[in-house]
């Protein structure tokens, strides 16, 4: 009851002194006060929806809440900020919001004040975004589905991880190589299919596991392009003289994994014809 009174008071004060998005404020307060996982999950998704549906002002205020939460002295609150912060970084259509949230993610990965565990959690959340497992739970014709990121947004996240690689510790570099390897072996499914390829009907059909659906076929082509983009970006990383030998060897080992990948012969040939070196 006390928490509810504080929440209502803050919302009223916010409206009185110039207005703010009550959804963003309410979600922020839930994340800083509630220990209930369901409440936290719902608040997180409410914030994430603002990146696509909120006005620019709404997005700026929500992103500000997330930056503040990510700098909390409480570890649990720091980690609660990551999922929506990652979402805002690559999904928001406002350049200012994207720039600020991107800078925050970069700060977490590069500044010594943040723990290795927090940095690893950040890498994990970015990888969840890339794999299509991060999104908001939506409903269509009484059926729920995951509204995840578009292909172009995932490519931006891939480039972010590659660009951050040299600033990571040796251990986190190895963890990142694991992310790259798992993405190369990622199989296309309706669940991880981007929203611009698999529409609402496709996402919610009963036989959505059918690998022969048009959505899966189109997603497989787009996914292979993303894998090729990753490969090209990894080569650029290998061309950097600052790359430690251990990390170089780990990245070069991905050449051997190409032979094991469940890829079309066309993409396999492309990767083998331009091996990492």
Backbone bond lengths (Angstrom), bond angles and torsions (degrees), N, CA, C in turn:
res aa  C-N    CA-C-N  psi(-1)  N-CA   C-N-CA  omega(-1)  CA-C   N-CA-C  phi
1 X - - - 1.454 - - 1.531 110.63 -
2 X 1.345 115.52 -40.68 1.460 119.40 -179.72 1.523 110.39 -63.03
3 X 1.357 116.12 -43.10 1.464 120.54 178.92 1.513 111.14 -61.57
4 X 1.337 117.25 -41.36 1.459 121.70 179.67 1.522 110.74 -61.81
5 X 1.338 117.19 -42.26 1.461 120.91 179.97 1.531 110.48 -63.18
6 X 1.333 116.23 -41.49 1.464 120.20 179.46 1.526 110.02 -64.33
7 X 1.341 116.33 -42.19 1.459 120.97 179.49 1.519 111.21 -59.67
8 X 1.342 116.46 -48.72 1.456 121.03 -179.20 1.522 111.18 -63.16
9 X 1.328 117.02 -39.35 1.451 121.15 179.86 1.523 111.31 -63.59
10 X 1.327 116.46 -43.28 1.452 120.29 -179.72 1.522 111.74 -66.15
11 X 1.316 116.20 -39.17 1.462 119.99 178.31 1.523 110.24 -63.84
12 X 1.340 117.23 -42.78 1.464 120.98 179.35 1.526 111.10 -64.89
13 X 1.329 116.66 -41.72 1.461 120.55 179.27 1.527 111.04 -65.74
14 X 1.328 114.75 -39.09 1.452 119.17 179.69 1.523 110.74 -62.86
15 X 1.314 116.44 -43.29 1.451 120.47 178.54 1.518 111.75 -66.07
16 X 1.326 117.08 -35.82 1.461 121.72 -177.41 1.529 111.40 -69.51
17 X 1.343 115.53 -38.73 1.462 119.67 -176.78 1.540 111.40 -98.69
18 X 1.306 116.93 50.32 1.462 119.25 170.33 1.498 114.88 107.79
19 X 1.305 118.83 -8.83 1.456 120.15 174.73 1.518 112.95 86.71
20 X 1.323 115.14 153.21 1.456 121.87 174.38 1.509 107.90 -162.94
21 X 1.276 115.53 172.03 1.458 119.99 178.98 1.515 108.87 -76.69
22 X 1.341 119.37 113.36 1.453 120.40 -178.60 1.516 112.67 -64.67
23 X 1.344 116.66 -31.14 1.461 119.53 178.23 1.515 110.48 -64.64
24 X 1.349 116.87 -48.07 1.455 120.16 179.60 1.511 112.10 -62.29
25 X 1.330 117.13 -41.64 1.458 121.00 179.56 1.519 110.66 -67.02
26 X 1.334 116.17 -45.77 1.459 119.76 -179.89 1.528 111.10 -60.29
27 X 1.323 116.29 -44.11 1.467 120.53 -179.27 1.521 110.81 -63.74
28 X 1.325 116.06 -41.39 1.466 120.37 179.19 1.526 110.77 -61.68
29 X 1.316 116.10 -43.48 1.467 119.90 -179.20 1.523 110.87 -66.01
30 X 1.333 116.53 -38.56 1.462 119.66 177.51 1.526 110.38 -61.25
31 X 1.326 116.67 -44.13 1.462 120.69 -178.23 1.530 112.30 -67.02
32 X 1.332 117.53 -24.62 1.462 120.10 -179.40 1.525 112.95 -94.82
33 X 1.333 116.91 -9.80 1.467 118.67 -175.75 1.522 114.56 -124.62
34 X 1.331 117.64 -30.96 1.462 120.24 -173.57 1.528 111.77 -88.62
35 X 1.314 115.89 142.52 1.458 122.27 175.05 1.531 110.61 -106.04
36 X 1.324 116.20 1.44 1.460 121.21 -177.72 1.534 109.90 -80.51
37 X 1.341 119.05 119.21 1.470 121.44 -177.37 1.528 113.39 -58.11
38 X 1.332 117.11 -37.41 1.459 120.23 179.91 1.536 110.53 -66.07
39 X 1.329 116.06 -43.96 1.467 120.40 177.51 1.531 110.31 -60.83
40 X 1.324 116.30 -42.55 1.460 121.16 -179.88 1.527 111.23 -64.30
41 X 1.336 115.96 -41.26 1.462 120.21 -179.88 1.531 111.22 -64.62
42 X 1.327 116.10 -43.96 1.465 120.19 -179.91 1.529 111.48 -66.46
43 X 1.331 116.17 -40.19 1.464 120.11 178.73 1.524 111.07 -65.01
44 X 1.331 116.37 -39.63 1.460 121.08 178.30 1.521 111.02 -61.13
45 X 1.327 116.41 -44.96 1.462 119.64 -178.04 1.529 111.52 -70.83
46 X 1.315 117.49 -32.59 1.468 120.04 176.31 1.526 110.08 -61.76
47 X 1.325 116.34 -41.86 1.463 120.20 177.49 1.525 111.01 -65.94
48 X 1.321 116.62 -42.84 1.456 120.95 -178.21 1.533 111.47 -62.28
49 X 1.323 117.31 -36.55 1.475 120.33 -179.06 1.525 111.62 -63.40
50 X 1.316 116.64 -28.13 1.463 119.84 -179.49 1.526 111.52 -63.89
51 X 1.331 117.78 -25.93 1.467 120.67 -179.29 1.521 111.22 -64.03
52 X 1.323 117.28 -29.36 1.468 120.87 178.70 1.526 112.14 -103.17
53 X 1.322 116.62 -36.19 1.462 120.49 -170.07 1.528 113.91 -104.27
54 X 1.308 117.80 -19.07 1.459 120.79 -175.99 1.518 112.70 -81.53
55 X 1.317 115.75 157.98 1.458 120.77 174.81 1.528 108.91 -69.63
56 X 1.319 116.90 170.27 1.459 120.67 178.67 1.528 110.55 -60.58
57 X 1.328 115.96 -40.42 1.467 120.02 178.67 1.528 109.89 -63.41
58 X 1.330 116.49 -43.64 1.463 120.67 178.06 1.521 110.69 -58.33
59 X 1.332 115.88 -44.64 1.461 120.56 -178.00 1.520 111.78 -65.12
60 X 1.319 116.10 -42.23 1.469 120.11 -179.32 1.532 110.43 -61.86
61 X 1.330 116.10 -43.94 1.471 119.80 -179.18 1.529 111.24 -68.60
62 X 1.334 116.58 -41.06 1.467 119.95 179.02 1.526 110.41 -64.71
63 X 1.336 117.00 -42.59 1.456 120.53 178.95 1.527 110.85 -63.41
64 X 1.329 116.13 -35.52 1.462 119.66 176.33 1.521 111.89 -63.63
65 X 1.339 116.78 -41.03 1.460 120.93 176.35 1.534 109.94 -60.10
66 X 1.329 116.16 -42.54 1.460 120.42 -176.85 1.522 111.79 -68.49
67 X 1.316 116.76 -38.61 1.467 119.99 176.87 1.523 110.11 -62.02
68 X 1.322 115.55 -42.87 1.458 120.07 179.97 1.528 110.53 -64.46
69 X 1.329 115.93 -42.95 1.457 120.58 179.88 1.526 111.20 -64.74
70 X 1.322 116.51 -38.22 1.470 120.60 -178.09 1.526 112.12 -68.78
71 X 1.317 117.40 -17.32 1.463 121.60 178.93 1.528 112.61 -102.24
72 X 1.316 115.58 10.77 1.461 120.37 -179.97 1.527 110.83 -61.86
73 X 1.320 115.31 151.59 1.461 120.12 176.33 1.526 111.20 -77.96
74 X 1.328 116.01 -9.09 1.465 121.68 -179.60 1.520 108.98 -95.84
75 X 1.324 116.82 119.08 1.461 122.10 -175.08 1.516 112.45 -56.28
76 X 1.310 117.14 -43.55 1.464 120.45 -177.99 1.527 111.66 -60.72
77 X 1.332 116.42 -38.77 1.466 119.83 179.52 1.525 111.21 -70.93
78 X 1.322 116.79 -37.33 1.464 120.38 175.28 1.531 110.00 -54.55
79 X 1.323 115.77 -49.50 1.456 120.90 -175.15 1.520 112.13 -69.81
80 X 1.326 117.55 -31.22 1.460 120.42 177.54 1.527 111.46 -64.91
81 X 1.324 116.43 -26.59 1.467 120.50 -178.73 1.520 112.49 -76.93
82 X 1.324 117.90 -21.84 1.453 120.87 -169.69 1.522 114.22 -64.79
83 X 1.327 117.21 -47.69 1.463 119.82 -176.23 1.524 111.77 -58.22
84 X 1.348 119.75 -53.64 1.465 119.11 178.12 1.524 113.17 -68.00
85 X 1.340 117.79 -29.91 1.467 119.97 178.93 1.530 110.44 -66.51
86 X 1.315 116.59 -42.98 1.467 121.10 175.92 1.529 109.82 -60.54
87 X 1.319 115.96 -43.16 1.461 121.11 -179.66 1.524 110.96 -60.69
88 X 1.330 117.06 -47.48 1.458 121.45 179.38 1.531 111.21 -62.10
89 X 1.325 117.12 -37.81 1.458 121.50 -176.86 1.523 112.28 -59.17
90 X 1.324 116.20 -41.12 1.460 119.10 -172.81 1.531 114.55 -109.33
91 X 1.328 117.56 -9.06 1.468 120.39 -176.28 1.522 113.04 -108.66
92 X 1.329 117.95 -33.37 1.456 120.48 -177.37 1.533 110.75 -56.00
93 X 1.342 115.84 139.53 1.464 119.69 178.96 1.528 111.82 -93.48
94 X 1.327 116.87 7.28 1.461 120.73 178.92 1.523 109.25 -102.41
95 X 1.328 116.82 123.49 1.457 121.38 -176.71 1.518 113.67 -61.07
96 X 1.317 117.31 -37.56 1.466 121.42 -179.27 1.529 110.66 -65.41
97 X 1.326 115.88 -44.55 1.467 120.86 179.70 1.524 109.99 -64.75
98 X 1.325 116.45 -44.08 1.457 120.01 179.36 1.525 111.32 -61.82
99 X 1.310 116.47 -43.18 1.463 121.13 -178.00 1.532 111.15 -63.03
100 X 1.319 116.34 -43.57 1.463 120.10 -178.62 1.529 112.00 -69.28
101 X 1.318 116.82 -43.14 1.466 119.15 -179.37 1.527 110.81 -70.41
102 X 1.324 116.83 -35.62 1.465 120.14 176.30 1.526 110.54 -63.27
103 X 1.328 115.94 -42.74 1.462 120.37 178.75 1.523 110.82 -61.78
104 X 1.320 116.01 -35.46 1.470 119.54 179.62 1.520 110.75 -67.95
105 X 1.323 117.30 -44.65 1.467 120.06 177.95 1.529 110.55 -61.80
106 X 1.318 116.19 -42.57 1.464 120.06 178.43 1.524 110.74 -62.29
107 X 1.327 115.58 -38.65 1.458 119.87 179.47 1.516 112.51 -63.79
108 X 1.324 116.19 -39.94 1.464 120.39 178.56 1.525 110.15 -61.47
109 X 1.339 116.83 -42.85 1.462 120.70 -175.09 1.527 113.35 -77.30
110 X 1.336 117.62 -23.08 1.468 119.17 -172.79 1.530 114.61 -108.03
111 X 1.323 118.07 -24.99 1.462 119.44 -175.63 1.529 111.35 -83.77
112 X 1.307 116.24 137.01 1.457 121.42 -175.79 1.524 113.28 -69.53
113 X 1.320 117.21 -19.00 1.461 119.47 -177.65 1.535 112.86 -65.77
114 X 1.336 116.61 -20.71 1.461 119.88 -177.74 1.521 110.58 -95.67
115 X 1.317 115.90 142.06 1.462 122.01 -174.73 1.531 111.83 -70.92
116 X 1.328 114.70 158.93 1.464 120.24 175.98 1.531 110.62 -61.91
117 X 1.320 116.26 -35.04 1.462 120.22 179.92 1.528 110.95 -64.41
118 X 1.329 116.27 -40.43 1.465 121.19 179.23 1.527 109.69 -67.32
119 X 1.309 117.10 -40.29 1.461 121.03 178.57 1.526 110.97 -65.48
120 X 1.329 116.21 -41.43 1.465 119.91 178.35 1.518 110.43 -64.00
121 X 1.320 117.16 -40.69 1.455 121.10 178.02 1.523 110.15 -61.06
122 X 1.313 117.10 -37.38 1.466 121.59 177.99 1.522 110.56 -64.02
123 X 1.322 116.43 -45.67 1.464 120.94 178.13 1.525 110.58 -61.03
124 X 1.322 116.25 -40.86 1.469 120.64 179.58 1.524 111.04 -62.46
125 X 1.333 117.01 -43.98 1.469 119.97 -179.10 1.532 111.13 -66.45
126 X 1.327 116.94 -38.01 1.467 119.39 176.58 1.528 110.08 -64.73
127 X 1.324 116.77 -39.89 1.462 119.87 178.82 1.526 111.13 -65.87
128 X 1.323 117.70 -37.33 1.466 120.59 176.63 1.527 110.12 -61.41
129 X 1.318 115.77 -37.56 1.466 121.09 177.12 1.529 109.91 -63.66
130 X 1.325 116.14 -46.38 1.463 121.40 -178.43 1.527 111.04 -63.72
131 X 1.319 116.64 -40.51 1.467 120.81 -177.89 1.528 113.07 -75.71
132 X 1.332 117.23 -7.18 1.457 120.23 178.74 1.513 113.98 83.62
133 X 1.337 116.11 16.99 1.467 119.47 -179.87 1.527 112.43 -98.44
134 X 1.326 116.37 -2.25 1.462 121.19 178.15 1.526 108.58 -106.71
135 X 1.334 115.46 131.26 1.455 120.32 -179.68 1.521 110.38 175.46
136 X 1.309 115.42 -168.74 1.465 120.55 178.72 1.525 109.75 -109.42
137 X 1.305 115.95 146.59 1.460 121.09 178.15 1.525 109.35 -83.62
138 X 1.315 116.05 116.76 1.455 121.19 -178.82 1.521 109.92 -118.94
139 X 1.317 116.59 173.63 1.464 121.15 -177.78 1.518 110.66 -132.44
140 X 1.327 115.69 138.28 1.460 122.10 177.77 1.524 108.32 -140.64
141 X 1.333 116.52 119.48 1.464 122.10 -177.73 1.532 111.25 53.58
142 X 1.323 114.17 46.74 1.472 122.19 177.60 1.530 113.72 66.06
143 X 1.318 117.24 17.61 1.462 120.95 177.73 1.521 108.79 -123.49
144 X 1.324 115.76 134.71 1.460 120.70 -177.78 1.530 110.92 -88.32
145 X 1.312 115.28 148.73 1.454 121.53 176.89 1.527 108.68 -150.37
146 X 1.324 116.13 163.64 1.465 121.47 179.83 1.529 109.41 -95.70
147 X 1.325 116.38 117.47 1.464 121.50 175.57 1.528 107.42 -87.98
148 X 1.326 116.46 100.06 1.462 119.96 -175.11 1.524 111.46 -104.06
149 X 1.327 116.62 -164.97 1.462 121.58 -171.43 1.518 112.32 -84.29
150 X 1.327 115.31 157.48 1.451 121.97 175.95 1.531 110.31 -79.80
151 X 1.323 116.28 164.46 1.471 121.09 -177.75 1.525 111.84 -59.55
152 X 1.327 117.33 -44.47 1.464 120.57 -178.10 1.522 111.37 -64.23
153 X 1.333 116.33 -34.39 1.466 120.94 178.41 1.524 110.26 -68.97
154 X 1.309 116.73 -37.39 1.463 120.37 178.33 1.528 110.98 -68.64
155 X 1.325 116.17 -35.70 1.459 119.51 177.25 1.532 110.37 -62.81
156 X 1.317 116.85 -39.69 1.472 120.66 177.00 1.525 110.59 -61.02
157 X 1.337 116.59 -39.27 1.465 120.85 179.14 1.522 111.22 -68.95
158 X 1.329 116.88 -37.10 1.463 121.02 176.85 1.535 109.71 -61.30
159 X 1.318 116.02 -46.92 1.465 120.66 -179.95 1.527 110.91 -63.67
160 X 1.336 116.27 -34.40 1.467 120.15 178.29 1.531 110.40 -61.68
161 X 1.336 117.20 -46.63 1.463 120.55 -179.43 1.524 111.29 -64.70
162 X 1.319 116.41 -41.08 1.469 119.63 179.38 1.526 110.24 -65.20
163 X 1.315 117.16 -43.69 1.471 121.14 -178.79 1.525 112.25 -66.81
164 X 1.335 116.68 -28.90 1.469 120.39 -178.77 1.524 112.03 -83.56
165 X 1.311 116.96 -11.86 1.462 122.81 -170.20 1.525 113.75 -53.93
166 X 1.303 117.72 -48.18 1.465 121.26 -174.66 1.524 112.80 -67.38
167 X 1.317 117.36 -20.89 1.464 121.02 -179.12 1.530 112.39 -88.70
168 X 1.322 116.54 -1.13 1.463 120.66 -177.46 1.526 111.43 -90.47
169 X 1.321 114.70 159.37 1.462 119.80 174.15 1.525 109.27 -69.16
170 X 1.318 116.92 165.82 1.466 121.37 179.95 1.526 111.07 -57.31
171 X 1.334 116.16 -41.41 1.466 120.46 -179.56 1.531 110.79 -64.45
172 X 1.308 117.17 -44.21 1.466 120.41 -178.92 1.525 111.46 -71.15
173 X 1.326 117.14 -28.38 1.458 119.44 174.10 1.527 110.23 -64.39
174 X 1.328 115.76 -41.26 1.462 119.31 177.55 1.533 111.01 -64.59
175 X 1.326 116.13 -38.86 1.464 120.01 177.10 1.528 110.71 -63.17
176 X 1.313 116.07 -37.86 1.471 120.50 179.45 1.522 110.95 -66.99
177 X 1.325 117.20 -39.56 1.468 120.34 176.61 1.531 109.57 -59.97
178 X 1.324 115.61 -36.96 1.465 119.52 176.71 1.522 111.42 -62.33
179 X 1.334 116.46 -38.56 1.470 120.71 176.81 1.523 110.29 -63.72
180 X 1.334 116.55 -45.48 1.467 120.73 179.80 1.526 110.71 -60.51
181 X 1.328 115.43 -42.91 1.462 120.19 -179.32 1.531 111.35 -63.48
182 X 1.331 115.94 -43.81 1.469 119.64 -178.83 1.521 111.30 -67.55
183 X 1.333 116.20 -32.72 1.469 117.74 178.46 1.525 110.30 -69.31
184 X 1.321 117.20 -38.01 1.457 120.13 178.82 1.523 111.82 -63.20
185 X 1.332 117.49 -26.16 1.461 121.21 -179.76 1.527 112.63 -99.96
186 X 1.331 116.68 4.49 1.465 120.95 -178.95 1.524 110.67 -64.82
187 X 1.315 116.58 129.82 1.460 121.28 178.05 1.523 110.16 -96.90
188 X 1.311 117.71 142.80 1.471 120.76 -179.48 1.526 111.86 -73.70
189 X 1.314 115.65 131.00 1.462 121.63 175.50 1.523 108.36 -135.85
190 X 1.313 115.57 166.24 1.463 119.10 176.18 1.520 109.70 -63.23
191 X 1.339 116.64 -34.81 1.460 120.63 -177.20 1.527 111.99 -65.73
192 X 1.338 118.28 -40.46 1.470 118.73 -178.75 1.529 112.73 -96.33
193 X 1.320 116.73 6.35 1.464 122.17 179.43 1.528 110.71 -69.51
194 X 1.333 118.16 135.06 1.470 121.69 179.80 1.524 112.27 -65.90
195 X 1.302 115.25 155.26 1.464 121.10 -176.20 1.513 113.27 -65.98
196 X 1.358 118.29 -26.38 1.466 118.64 -178.67 1.526 111.72 -80.33
197 X 1.342 117.52 -9.37 1.464 121.08 179.81 1.523 111.52 -106.39
198 X 1.327 116.42 -47.34 1.461 120.85 179.05 1.526 109.18 -102.79
199 X 1.321 117.02 111.50 1.462 120.52 -178.42 1.524 111.28 -77.52
200 X 1.321 115.91 -178.22 1.461 120.47 -176.38 1.512 111.96 -62.30
201 X 1.318 117.44 -38.89 1.460 120.91 178.77 1.522 110.17 -60.83
202 X 1.330 115.56 -45.25 1.464 120.42 -179.12 1.516 111.53 -65.52
203 X 1.322 116.64 -39.45 1.462 121.25 -177.14 1.530 112.46 -65.58
204 X 1.325 116.82 -26.03 1.465 119.49 -170.64 1.526 114.30 -115.18
205 X 1.337 118.73 5.86 1.465 119.30 179.32 1.517 110.10 -70.87
206 X 1.321 115.34 153.45 1.457 120.39 -175.35 1.531 112.22 -64.35
207 X 1.352 116.78 -36.26 1.462 119.64 -177.68 1.517 111.65 -97.82
208 X 1.330 115.56 39.82 1.461 120.25 -175.46 1.523 113.32 -65.11
209 X 1.337 117.64 -10.69 1.459 120.21 178.35 1.524 111.78 -84.22
210 X 1.324 117.41 -7.35 1.454 121.66 -177.55 1.530 110.35 -63.89
211 X 1.320 115.97 116.07 1.457 120.90 -176.21 1.527 112.59 -72.40
212 X 1.313 117.35 -10.81 1.454 120.65 -177.63 1.522 113.20 -94.06
213 X 1.338 117.51 1.34 1.461 119.51 179.56 1.519 109.85 -65.75
214 X 1.323 115.63 152.91 1.458 121.01 -179.20 1.529 110.96 -60.05
215 X 1.345 116.08 -37.97 1.455 119.98 179.52 1.519 111.80 -59.05
216 X 1.331 116.78 -44.36 1.464 121.24 -179.84 1.527 110.25 -64.84
217 X 1.319 116.69 -41.70 1.463 120.06 -179.54 1.526 111.32 -62.67
218 X 1.307 116.22 -44.42 1.468 120.19 179.60 1.525 111.50 -67.75
219 X 1.325 115.88 -38.53 1.456 120.45 179.06 1.522 110.63 -67.21
220 X 1.312 117.42 -36.58 1.455 120.32 178.68 1.533 110.79 -60.40
221 X 1.330 116.61 -41.25 1.464 120.39 178.30 1.533 110.93 -64.70
222 X 1.333 115.95 -45.69 1.465 120.12 -179.83 1.527 111.15 -65.25
223 X 1.327 116.79 -38.96 1.463 121.44 -179.94 1.523 110.67 -64.83
224 X 1.322 116.49 -38.74 1.458 119.48 178.61 1.528 111.13 -65.55
225 X 1.320 116.54 -35.00 1.462 119.86 175.87 1.532 110.36 -65.04
226 X 1.334 116.74 -39.40 1.460 120.21 178.22 1.529 110.57 -65.09
227 X 1.312 116.55 -39.36 1.459 120.23 178.68 1.525 111.00 -65.17
228 X 1.321 115.84 -38.18 1.457 119.72 177.35 1.526 110.56 -67.41
229 X 1.329 116.81 -38.57 1.465 120.82 176.25 1.528 110.52 -61.49
230 X 1.324 116.63 -42.02 1.461 120.32 177.04 1.522 110.06 -60.40
231 X 1.305 116.54 -44.33 1.468 121.99 -178.60 1.528 110.91 -58.61
232 X 1.321 115.99 -44.61 1.468 121.32 179.88 1.528 110.69 -64.59
233 X 1.330 116.30 -40.51 1.461 120.14 179.45 1.525 111.66 -68.52
234 X 1.327 117.05 -33.56 1.464 120.12 177.37 1.523 110.55 -68.02
235 X 1.329 117.24 -34.89 1.460 119.74 177.08 1.526 110.46 -64.81
236 X 1.314 116.61 -39.65 1.465 120.21 176.86 1.521 110.53 -61.50
237 X 1.323 116.06 -37.20 1.459 120.96 177.69 1.531 110.61 -65.60
238 X 1.319 116.25 -40.84 1.464 120.46 179.52 1.523 112.09 -67.05
239 X 1.317 117.06 -23.18 1.465 120.98 179.02 1.524 112.19 -77.07
240 X 1.325 117.21 -8.80 1.462 121.63 -178.38 1.532 109.78 -82.65
241 X 1.307 117.03 123.93 1.476 122.46 -176.39 1.535 112.51 -67.62
242 X 1.326 117.31 -15.64 1.469 120.14 -179.01 1.518 112.58 -80.27
243 X 1.321 118.07 -8.74 1.456 121.56 -175.93 1.526 111.07 -67.58
244 X 1.354 119.03 122.68 1.464 121.78 179.33 1.531 111.54 -62.89
245 X 1.325 116.27 151.71 1.468 120.66 -176.88 1.528 111.79 -60.02
246 X 1.344 117.29 -42.50 1.458 119.52 -178.75 1.532 111.24 -61.15
247 X 1.323 116.08 -42.28 1.453 120.10 179.12 1.525 111.01 -68.28
248 X 1.327 116.16 -37.35 1.461 120.08 177.63 1.525 110.57 -61.37
249 X 1.323 115.69 -44.21 1.468 119.87 -179.72 1.533 111.09 -63.74
250 X 1.331 116.02 -38.34 1.464 119.65 179.82 1.527 111.15 -65.46
251 X 1.328 116.24 -40.54 1.463 120.36 179.09 1.528 110.77 -69.00
252 X 1.332 117.15 -39.81 1.463 120.52 179.64 1.529 111.53 -65.65
253 X 1.335 115.66 -26.68 1.470 119.84 178.57 1.527 111.95 -65.14
254 X 1.338 116.23 -18.46 1.465 119.24 177.79 1.527 110.99 -65.40
255 X 1.345 117.35 -22.24 1.464 120.23 176.65 1.528 110.91 -58.81
256 X 1.329 115.41 -41.18 1.459 119.99 -178.39 1.523 111.55 -69.13
257 X 1.327 116.01 -30.07 1.453 119.49 -178.35 1.522 112.88 -73.54
258 X 1.332 116.31 -21.00 1.465 119.86 -178.55 1.529 110.77 -57.56
259 X 1.312 116.34 -37.24 1.464 120.12 -178.64 1.524 112.19 -64.92
260 X 1.322 116.62 -21.19 1.469 120.64 -177.45 1.530 112.81 -95.77
261 X 1.315 116.67 -4.80 1.453 119.88 -172.10 1.528 111.94 -76.17
262 X 1.340 116.25 142.02 1.470 120.51 176.85 1.524 110.61 -81.77
263 X 1.337 115.91 61.75 1.451 120.75 -176.00 1.525 110.51 -109.03
264 X 1.319 115.98 161.77 1.457 120.39 174.75 1.518 108.45 -65.35
265 X 1.313 117.29 154.63 1.465 120.65 -178.28 1.528 111.22 -61.38
266 X 1.343 116.80 -31.99 1.459 120.63 -179.57 1.523 111.31 -63.66
267 X 1.329 117.00 -47.91 1.461 119.29 179.66 1.518 111.16 -69.67
268 X 1.322 117.28 -39.46 1.463 120.52 178.23 1.532 109.83 -57.03
269 X 1.325 115.51 -43.93 1.466 119.46 179.62 1.529 111.33 -63.23
270 X 1.328 115.46 -41.03 1.471 119.12 179.94 1.524 110.95 -60.63
271 X 1.347 116.61 -44.05 1.457 120.13 -178.82 1.527 111.60 -68.82
272 X 1.332 116.05 -39.09 1.457 119.43 -179.93 1.529 111.97 -71.40
273 X 1.329 116.11 -28.90 1.461 119.87 179.63 1.527 112.54 -78.88
274 X 1.326 116.73 -15.14 1.461 119.67 174.38 1.524 109.05 -132.32
275 X 1.341 117.60 66.13 1.463 121.82 -177.66 1.520 111.90 -62.06
276 X 1.316 115.41 152.58 1.452 120.15 174.97 1.519 108.24 -66.55
277 X 1.316 116.62 135.61 1.468 119.55 -179.44 1.533 110.78 -153.41
